[in-house]
Amino acid sequence: MSYTIYHNPRCRKSRETLNLLKEKGIEPTVVEYLKEPLSADELSGICQKLKMTPNELLRKTEKIYKENYKGKKLSDSDAIQAMVEHPKLMERPVVVKGDKAEVGRPPENVNNLF
């Protein structure tokens, strides 16, 4: 079964997670989601695989979040739309294998996929 990592090469945790996969002999498909933004459907599918709500996948520490969304009650579709418009708001990295996924924070979380 193949693995996909939604990766930000500037993020230390994302790099550590990618290295962990490679150390296990896994060459995942690497999607740099800041360069190739995800669609609402793709984000919704990732949330289902993570068993998380879209709000749980939002990076609430990002400046964009604080300036535009902090203190607002976002519906699932609002949260997904925020990540479509501002890909930086998606928690990273996310590793997907089949119908399961894990957020690599900490990177060891992806061990649950092996």
C-alpha positions as CSV (number, residue, x, y, z in Angstrom):
1,M,0.0,0.0,0.0
2,S,1.3,3.4,-0.9
3,Y,1.8,6.4,1.4
4,T,1.3,10.1,0.8
5,I,2.7,12.9,2.9
6,Y,1.3,16.3,2.8
7,H,4.5,18.1,3.4
8,N,5.9,21.6,4.0
9,P,9.7,21.3,3.5
10,R,10.2,24.5,5.7
11,C,8.6,22.7,8.7
12,R,11.0,20.8,11.0
13,K,8.3,18.3,12.1
14,S,7.4,17.7,8.4
15,R,11.0,17.0,7.5
16,E,11.4,14.7,10.5
17,T,8.3,12.8,9.6
18,L,9.4,12.4,6.0
19,N,12.8,11.1,7.2
20,L,11.1,8.7,9.6
21,L,9.2,7.2,6.7
22,K,12.3,6.9,4.6
23,E,14.2,5.2,7.5
24,K,11.4,2.6,7.4
25,G,12.1,2.0,3.7
26,I,9.0,3.9,2.6
27,E,9.2,6.3,-0.4
28,P,5.9,8.2,0.0
29,T,4.3,10.4,-2.6
30,V,5.2,13.9,-1.5
31,V,2.6,16.6,-1.9
32,E,3.8,20.1,-1.1
33,Y,0.4,21.4,-0.3
34,L,1.6,25.0,-0.2
35,K,2.6,24.7,-3.9
36,E,-0.3,22.4,-4.8
37,P,-3.3,23.5,-2.6
38,L,-5.8,20.9,-1.8
39,S,-9.5,21.1,-2.8
40,A,-12.3,21.1,-0.4
41,D,-13.1,17.5,-1.3
42,E,-9.5,16.4,-0.7
43,L,-9.4,18.2,2.7
44,S,-12.7,16.7,3.7
45,G,-11.4,13.2,2.8
46,I,-8.3,13.8,4.8
47,C,-10.3,14.8,7.8
48,Q,-12.4,11.6,7.5
49,K,-9.2,9.5,7.3
50,L,-7.8,11.3,10.4
51,K,-11.1,10.9,12.2
52,M,-10.8,14.7,13.0
53,T,-13.1,17.6,12.4
54,P,-11.9,20.3,10.0
55,N,-11.6,22.6,13.0
56,E,-9.2,20.2,14.6
57,L,-7.0,20.2,11.5
58,L,-6.7,24.0,11.6
59,R,-3.4,25.5,12.8
60,K,-4.7,28.1,15.2
61,T,-1.3,29.5,16.0
62,E,-0.8,30.8,12.4
63,K,-1.0,34.6,12.0
64,I,-3.6,34.2,9.2
65,Y,-5.8,32.3,11.7
66,K,-5.4,34.9,14.4
67,E,-6.1,37.8,12.1
68,N,-9.1,36.3,10.2
69,Y,-10.7,33.5,12.3
70,K,-9.9,33.7,16.0
71,G,-13.0,34.0,18.1
72,K,-15.3,33.0,15.3
73,K,-17.3,29.8,15.4
74,L,-16.4,28.1,12.1
75,S,-18.6,25.3,10.7
76,D,-16.9,22.4,9.1
77,S,-17.4,23.9,5.6
78,D,-16.0,27.3,6.9
79,A,-12.9,25.6,8.3
80,I,-12.4,23.7,5.1
81,Q,-12.8,26.8,3.0
82,A,-10.3,28.6,5.3
83,M,-7.7,25.8,4.5
84,V,-8.6,26.0,0.8
85,E,-8.0,29.8,0.7
86,H,-5.0,29.6,3.1
87,P,-3.2,26.2,2.8
88,K,-0.8,27.3,5.5
89,L,-3.7,26.8,8.0
90,M,-3.7,23.0,7.6
91,E,-1.9,21.1,10.4
92,R,1.2,19.4,9.1
93,P,2.5,17.0,8.1
94,V,-0.3,14.6,7.3
95,V,0.5,11.1,6.2
96,V,-2.1,9.0,4.5
97,K,-2.1,5.2,3.9
98,G,-5.2,3.8,2.3
99,D,-8.2,4.9,4.4
100,K,-6.1,5.9,7.4
101,A,-4.1,9.0,8.2
102,E,-2.1,10.5,11.0
103,V,-0.8,14.0,11.7
104,G,3.0,13.8,12.2
105,R,3.0,15.9,15.4
106,P,5.0,14.3,16.9
107,P,6.5,12.4,13.9
108,E,6.2,9.1,15.8
109,N,2.4,9.3,15.4
110,V,2.8,7.9,11.9
111,N,4.0,4.6,13.4
112,N,0.3,3.9,13.8
113,L,0.1,3.4,10.1
114,F,2.7,0.6,9.9
